[in-house]
Amino acid sequence: MAKRTEHGNLRHEQGDRPTREAFHDRQNPQEVYLDLETGNMIYVGANGRTHFFTSGGQHHTSFRTTASDRQRNVRKGRWQRWVRLNEEKVTYGRTDI
């Protein structure tokens, strides 16, 4: 188990972050993005719950975003929107292919 930073402990104690829904939202996302700088996959669930997972599949962080936040990240070239390619097998790919 990874150690939390002091900031991580504080946020965990506050209990208002959407982390407990991270794995559910990754399996049933409303939107999916790739962070082009870090390579993290970003899964968005209901109410803007936004979860970052490393390329190795580990949960990195969660917070809430708005649709305009996500669109801005795409416009600025930070994130790339991905779409579901296969309904039977959960796979995603870039929207520009």
Chimera marker file (.cmm) of the C-alpha trace (Angstrom):
<marker_set name="trace">
<marker id="1" x="0.000" y="0.000" z="0.000" r="1" g="1" b="0" radius="0.5"/>
<marker id="2" x="1.384" y="3.385" z="-0.970" r="1" g="1" b="0" radius="0.5"/>
<marker id="3" x="2.036" y="5.937" z="1.740" r="1" g="1" b="0" radius="0.5"/>
<marker id="4" x="-0.016" y="9.111" z="1.614" r="1" g="1" b="0" radius="0.5"/>
<marker id="5" x="1.525" y="12.543" z="1.785" r="1" g="1" b="0" radius="0.5"/>
<marker id="6" x="0.410" y="14.952" z="4.500" r="1" g="1" b="0" radius="0.5"/>
<marker id="7" x="-1.849" y="16.611" z="1.925" r="1" g="1" b="0" radius="0.5"/>
<marker id="8" x="-3.197" y="13.193" z="0.911" r="1" g="1" b="0" radius="0.5"/>
<marker id="9" x="-4.007" y="12.356" z="4.523" r="1" g="1" b="0" radius="0.5"/>
<marker id="10" x="-5.819" y="15.661" z="4.984" r="1" g="1" b="0" radius="0.5"/>
<marker id="11" x="-7.913" y="15.162" z="1.847" r="1" g="1" b="0" radius="0.5"/>
<marker id="12" x="-8.665" y="11.558" z="2.823" r="1" g="1" b="0" radius="0.5"/>
<marker id="13" x="-9.882" y="12.658" z="6.256" r="1" g="1" b="0" radius="0.5"/>
<marker id="14" x="-12.171" y="15.281" z="4.718" r="1" g="1" b="0" radius="0.5"/>
<marker id="15" x="-14.065" y="12.495" z="2.957" r="1" g="1" b="0" radius="0.5"/>
<marker id="16" x="-15.543" y="14.683" z="0.222" r="1" g="1" b="0" radius="0.5"/>
<marker id="17" x="-13.479" y="13.358" z="-2.673" r="1" g="1" b="0" radius="0.5"/>
<marker id="18" x="-14.952" y="10.917" z="-5.197" r="1" g="1" b="0" radius="0.5"/>
<marker id="19" x="-12.224" y="8.277" z="-4.788" r="1" g="1" b="0" radius="0.5"/>
<marker id="20" x="-14.502" y="5.481" z="-3.597" r="1" g="1" b="0" radius="0.5"/>
<marker id="21" x="-16.221" y="5.486" z="-7.019" r="1" g="1" b="0" radius="0.5"/>
<marker id="22" x="-12.953" y="5.373" z="-9.004" r="1" g="1" b="0" radius="0.5"/>
<marker id="23" x="-12.970" y="1.704" z="-9.980" r="1" g="1" b="0" radius="0.5"/>
<marker id="24" x="-16.691" y="1.656" z="-10.765" r="1" g="1" b="0" radius="0.5"/>
<marker id="25" x="-16.351" y="4.752" z="-12.952" r="1" g="1" b="0" radius="0.5"/>
<marker id="26" x="-13.360" y="3.205" z="-14.745" r="1" g="1" b="0" radius="0.5"/>
<marker id="27" x="-15.520" y="0.217" z="-15.689" r="1" g="1" b="0" radius="0.5"/>
<marker id="28" x="-18.538" y="2.345" z="-16.685" r="1" g="1" b="0" radius="0.5"/>
<marker id="29" x="-17.220" y="5.783" z="-17.693" r="1" g="1" b="0" radius="0.5"/>
<marker id="30" x="-19.251" y="8.538" z="-19.264" r="1" g="1" b="0" radius="0.5"/>
<marker id="31" x="-16.104" y="9.970" z="-20.872" r="1" g="1" b="0" radius="0.5"/>
<marker id="32" x="-12.503" y="8.775" z="-21.302" r="1" g="1" b="0" radius="0.5"/>
<marker id="33" x="-9.378" y="10.841" z="-21.970" r="1" g="1" b="0" radius="0.5"/>
<marker id="34" x="-5.638" y="10.330" z="-22.248" r="1" g="1" b="0" radius="0.5"/>
<marker id="35" x="-3.410" y="12.850" z="-20.446" r="1" g="1" b="0" radius="0.5"/>
<marker id="36" x="-0.839" y="13.525" z="-23.161" r="1" g="1" b="0" radius="0.5"/>
<marker id="37" x="1.804" y="14.767" z="-20.721" r="1" g="1" b="0" radius="0.5"/>
<marker id="38" x="1.727" y="11.937" z="-18.178" r="1" g="1" b="0" radius="0.5"/>
<marker id="39" x="0.198" y="9.060" z="-20.120" r="1" g="1" b="0" radius="0.5"/>
<marker id="40" x="-2.457" y="8.656" z="-17.423" r="1" g="1" b="0" radius="0.5"/>
<marker id="41" x="-5.907" y="7.518" z="-18.468" r="1" g="1" b="0" radius="0.5"/>
<marker id="42" x="-8.730" y="9.725" z="-17.221" r="1" g="1" b="0" radius="0.5"/>
<marker id="43" x="-12.194" y="8.304" z="-16.573" r="1" g="1" b="0" radius="0.5"/>
<marker id="44" x="-15.174" y="10.573" z="-15.911" r="1" g="1" b="0" radius="0.5"/>
<marker id="45" x="-18.207" y="9.304" z="-14.041" r="1" g="1" b="0" radius="0.5"/>
<marker id="46" x="-21.453" y="10.910" z="-12.960" r="1" g="1" b="0" radius="0.5"/>
<marker id="47" x="-21.457" y="14.465" z="-11.614" r="1" g="1" b="0" radius="0.5"/>
<marker id="48" x="-18.013" y="15.169" z="-13.058" r="1" g="1" b="0" radius="0.5"/>
<marker id="49" x="-16.203" y="12.586" z="-10.928" r="1" g="1" b="0" radius="0.5"/>
<marker id="50" x="-12.802" y="12.473" z="-12.642" r="1" g="1" b="0" radius="0.5"/>
<marker id="51" x="-10.276" y="9.739" z="-11.928" r="1" g="1" b="0" radius="0.5"/>
<marker id="52" x="-6.672" y="9.440" z="-13.093" r="1" g="1" b="0" radius="0.5"/>
<marker id="53" x="-5.121" y="5.983" z="-13.470" r="1" g="1" b="0" radius="0.5"/>
<marker id="54" x="-1.465" y="5.349" z="-14.287" r="1" g="1" b="0" radius="0.5"/>
<marker id="55" x="-0.458" y="3.390" z="-17.372" r="1" g="1" b="0" radius="0.5"/>
<marker id="56" x="0.036" y="0.461" z="-14.998" r="1" g="1" b="0" radius="0.5"/>
<marker id="57" x="-3.612" y="0.666" z="-13.913" r="1" g="1" b="0" radius="0.5"/>
<marker id="58" x="-3.073" y="2.127" z="-10.437" r="1" g="1" b="0" radius="0.5"/>
<marker id="59" x="-5.458" y="4.766" z="-9.186" r="1" g="1" b="0" radius="0.5"/>
<marker id="60" x="-3.536" y="8.043" z="-8.946" r="1" g="1" b="0" radius="0.5"/>
<marker id="61" x="-6.048" y="10.735" z="-7.929" r="1" g="1" b="0" radius="0.5"/>
<marker id="62" x="-9.685" y="11.788" z="-8.160" r="1" g="1" b="0" radius="0.5"/>
<marker id="63" x="-11.485" y="15.108" z="-8.176" r="1" g="1" b="0" radius="0.5"/>
<marker id="64" x="-14.484" y="16.754" z="-9.814" r="1" g="1" b="0" radius="0.5"/>
<marker id="65" x="-14.409" y="18.578" z="-13.137" r="1" g="1" b="0" radius="0.5"/>
<marker id="66" x="-16.972" y="20.389" z="-15.264" r="1" g="1" b="0" radius="0.5"/>
<marker id="67" x="-17.610" y="19.776" z="-18.954" r="1" g="1" b="0" radius="0.5"/>
<marker id="68" x="-15.977" y="23.129" z="-19.723" r="1" g="1" b="0" radius="0.5"/>
<marker id="69" x="-12.864" y="22.105" z="-17.701" r="1" g="1" b="0" radius="0.5"/>
<marker id="70" x="-12.545" y="18.940" z="-19.786" r="1" g="1" b="0" radius="0.5"/>
<marker id="71" x="-13.142" y="20.747" z="-23.078" r="1" g="1" b="0" radius="0.5"/>
<marker id="72" x="-10.493" y="23.325" z="-22.173" r="1" g="1" b="0" radius="0.5"/>
<marker id="73" x="-7.942" y="20.575" z="-21.489" r="1" g="1" b="0" radius="0.5"/>
<marker id="74" x="-8.673" y="19.066" z="-24.909" r="1" g="1" b="0" radius="0.5"/>
<marker id="75" x="-8.463" y="22.456" z="-26.674" r="1" g="1" b="0" radius="0.5"/>
<marker id="76" x="-5.133" y="23.233" z="-25.010" r="1" g="1" b="0" radius="0.5"/>
<marker id="77" x="-3.718" y="19.890" z="-26.123" r="1" g="1" b="0" radius="0.5"/>
<marker id="78" x="-3.354" y="18.475" z="-22.610" r="1" g="1" b="0" radius="0.5"/>
<marker id="79" x="-5.943" y="15.731" z="-22.953" r="1" g="1" b="0" radius="0.5"/>
<marker id="80" x="-7.134" y="13.631" z="-25.887" r="1" g="1" b="0" radius="0.5"/>
<marker id="81" x="-10.708" y="12.303" z="-25.902" r="1" g="1" b="0" radius="0.5"/>
<marker id="82" x="-11.082" y="8.574" z="-26.437" r="1" g="1" b="0" radius="0.5"/>
<marker id="83" x="-14.202" y="6.671" z="-27.466" r="1" g="1" b="0" radius="0.5"/>
<marker id="84" x="-15.391" y="3.136" z="-26.804" r="1" g="1" b="0" radius="0.5"/>
<marker id="85" x="-14.437" y="0.940" z="-29.744" r="1" g="1" b="0" radius="0.5"/>
<marker id="86" x="-16.084" y="-2.317" z="-28.811" r="1" g="1" b="0" radius="0.5"/>
<marker id="87" x="-19.305" y="-2.930" z="-26.882" r="1" g="1" b="0" radius="0.5"/>
<marker id="88" x="-18.464" y="-6.552" z="-26.010" r="1" g="1" b="0" radius="0.5"/>
<marker id="89" x="-14.930" y="-5.919" z="-24.779" r="1" g="1" b="0" radius="0.5"/>
<marker id="90" x="-14.215" y="-2.683" z="-22.925" r="1" g="1" b="0" radius="0.5"/>
<marker id="91" x="-11.598" y="-1.078" z="-25.168" r="1" g="1" b="0" radius="0.5"/>
<marker id="92" x="-11.048" y="2.565" z="-26.009" r="1" g="1" b="0" radius="0.5"/>
<marker id="93" x="-9.216" y="4.400" z="-28.761" r="1" g="1" b="0" radius="0.5"/>
<marker id="94" x="-8.416" y="7.882" z="-29.941" r="1" g="1" b="0" radius="0.5"/>
<marker id="95" x="-11.154" y="9.905" z="-31.586" r="1" g="1" b="0" radius="0.5"/>
<marker id="96" x="-8.869" y="11.099" z="-34.391" r="1" g="1" b="0" radius="0.5"/>
<marker id="97" x="-8.192" y="7.701" z="-36.007" r="1" g="1" b="0" radius="0.5"/>
<link id1="1" id2="2" r="1" g="1" b="0" radius="0.2"/>
<link id1="2" id2="3" r="1" g="1" b="0" radius="0.2"/>
<link id1="3" id2="4" r="1" g="1" b="0" radius="0.2"/>
<link id1="4" id2="5" r="1" g="1" b="0" radius="0.2"/>
<link id1="5" id2="6" r="1" g="1" b="0" radius="0.2"/>
<link id1="6" id2="7" r="1" g="1" b="0" radius="0.2"/>
<link id1="7" id2="8" r="1" g="1" b="0" radius="0.2"/>
<link id1="8" id2="9" r="1" g="1" b="0" radius="0.2"/>
<link id1="9" id2="10" r="1" g="1" b="0" radius="0.2"/>
<link id1="10" id2="11" r="1" g="1" b="0" radius="0.2"/>
<link id1="11" id2="12" r="1" g="1" b="0" radius="0.2"/>
<link id1="12" id2="13" r="1" g="1" b="0" radius="0.2"/>
<link id1="13" id2="14" r="1" g="1" b="0" radius="0.2"/>
<link id1="14" id2="15" r="1" g="1" b="0" radius="0.2"/>
<link id1="15" id2="16" r="1" g="1" b="0" radius="0.2"/>
<link id1="16" id2="17" r="1" g="1" b="0" radius="0.2"/>
<link id1="17" id2="18" r="1" g="1" b="0" radius="0.2"/>
<link id1="18" id2="19" r="1" g="1" b="0" radius="0.2"/>
<link id1="19" id2="20" r="1" g="1" b="0" radius="0.2"/>
<link id1="20" id2="21" r="1" g="1" b="0" radius="0.2"/>
<link id1="21" id2="22" r="1" g="1" b="0" radius="0.2"/>
<link id1="22" id2="23" r="1" g="1" b="0" radius="0.2"/>
<link id1="23" id2="24" r="1" g="1" b="0" radius="0.2"/>
<link id1="24" id2="25" r="1" g="1" b="0" radius="0.2"/>
<link id1="25" id2="26" r="1" g="1" b="0" radius="0.2"/>
<link id1="26" id2="27" r="1" g="1" b="0" radius="0.2"/>
<link id1="27" id2="28" r="1" g="1" b="0" radius="0.2"/>
<link id1="28" id2="29" r="1" g="1" b="0" radius="0.2"/>
<link id1="29" id2="30" r="1" g="1" b="0" radius="0.2"/>
<link id1="30" id2="31" r="1" g="1" b="0" radius="0.2"/>
<link id1="31" id2="32" r="1" g="1" b="0" radius="0.2"/>
<link id1="32" id2="33" r="1" g="1" b="0" radius="0.2"/>
<link id1="33" id2="34" r="1" g="1" b="0" radius="0.2"/>
<link id1="34" id2="35" r="1" g="1" b="0" radius="0.2"/>
<link id1="35" id2="36" r="1" g="1" b="0" radius="0.2"/>
<link id1="36" id2="37" r="1" g="1" b="0" radius="0.2"/>
<link id1="37" id2="38" r="1" g="1" b="0" radius="0.2"/>
<link id1="38" id2="39" r="1" g="1" b="0" radius="0.2"/>
<link id1="39" id2="40" r="1" g="1" b="0" radius="0.2"/>
<link id1="40" id2="41" r="1" g="1" b="0" radius="0.2"/>
<link id1="41" id2="42" r="1" g="1" b="0" radius="0.2"/>
<link id1="42" id2="43" r="1" g="1" b="0" radius="0.2"/>
<link id1="43" id2="44" r="1" g="1" b="0" radius="0.2"/>
<link id1="44" id2="45" r="1" g="1" b="0" radius="0.2"/>
<link id1="45" id2="46" r="1" g="1" b="0" radius="0.2"/>
<link id1="46" id2="47" r="1" g="1" b="0" radius="0.2"/>
<link id1="47" id2="48" r="1" g="1" b="0" radius="0.2"/>
<link id1="48" id2="49" r="1" g="1" b="0" radius="0.2"/>
<link id1="49" id2="50" r="1" g="1" b="0" radius="0.2"/>
<link id1="50" id2="51" r="1" g="1" b="0" radius="0.2"/>
<link id1="51" id2="52" r="1" g="1" b="0" radius="0.2"/>
<link id1="52" id2="53" r="1" g="1" b="0" radius="0.2"/>
<link id1="53" id2="54" r="1" g="1" b="0" radius="0.2"/>
<link id1="54" id2="55" r="1" g="1" b="0" radius="0.2"/>
<link id1="55" id2="56" r="1" g="1" b="0" radius="0.2"/>
<link id1="56" id2="57" r="1" g="1" b="0" radius="0.2"/>
<link id1="57" id2="58" r="1" g="1" b="0" radius="0.2"/>
<link id1="58" id2="59" r="1" g="1" b="0" radius="0.2"/>
<link id1="59" id2="60" r="1" g="1" b="0" radius="0.2"/>
<link id1="60" id2="61" r="1" g="1" b="0" radius="0.2"/>
<link id1="61" id2="62" r="1" g="1" b="0" radius="0.2"/>
<link id1="62" id2="63" r="1" g="1" b="0" radius="0.2"/>
<link id1="63" id2="64" r="1" g="1" b="0" radius="0.2"/>
<link id1="64" id2="65" r="1" g="1" b="0" radius="0.2"/>
<link id1="65" id2="66" r="1" g="1" b="0" radius="0.2"/>
<link id1="66" id2="67" r="1" g="1" b="0" radius="0.2"/>
<link id1="67" id2="68" r="1" g="1" b="0" radius="0.2"/>
<link id1="68" id2="69" r="1" g="1" b="0" radius="0.2"/>
<link id1="69" id2="70" r="1" g="1" b="0" radius="0.2"/>
<link id1="70" id2="71" r="1" g="1" b="0" radius="0.2"/>
<link id1="71" id2="72" r="1" g="1" b="0" radius="0.2"/>
<link id1="72" id2="73" r="1" g="1" b="0" radius="0.2"/>
<link id1="73" id2="74" r="1" g="1" b="0" radius="0.2"/>
<link id1="74" id2="75" r="1" g="1" b="0" radius="0.2"/>
<link id1="75" id2="76" r="1" g="1" b="0" radius="0.2"/>
<link id1="76" id2="77" r="1" g="1" b="0" radius="0.2"/>
<link id1="77" id2="78" r="1" g="1" b="0" radius="0.2"/>
<link id1="78" id2="79" r="1" g="1" b="0" radius="0.2"/>
<link id1="79" id2="80" r="1" g="1" b="0" radius="0.2"/>
<link id1="80" id2="81" r="1" g="1" b="0" radius="0.2"/>
<link id1="81" id2="82" r="1" g="1" b="0" radius="0.2"/>
<link id1="82" id2="83" r="1" g="1" b="0" radius="0.2"/>
<link id1="83" id2="84" r="1" g="1" b="0" radius="0.2"/>
<link id1="84" id2="85" r="1" g="1" b="0" radius="0.2"/>
<link id1="85" id2="86" r="1" g="1" b="0" radius="0.2"/>
<link id1="86" id2="87" r="1" g="1" b="0" radius="0.2"/>
<link id1="87" id2="88" r="1" g="1" b="0" radius="0.2"/>
<link id1="88" id2="89" r="1" g="1" b="0" radius="0.2"/>
<link id1="89" id2="90" r="1" g="1" b="0" radius="0.2"/>
<link id1="90" id2="91" r="1" g="1" b="0" radius="0.2"/>
<link id1="91" id2="92" r="1" g="1" b="0" radius="0.2"/>
<link id1="92" id2="93" r="1" g="1" b="0" radius="0.2"/>
<link id1="93" id2="94" r="1" g="1" b="0" radius="0.2"/>
<link id1="94" id2="95" r="1" g="1" b="0" radius="0.2"/>
<link id1="95" id2="96" r="1" g="1" b="0" radius="0.2"/>
<link id1="96" id2="97" r="1" g="1" b="0" radius="0.2"/>
</marker_set>
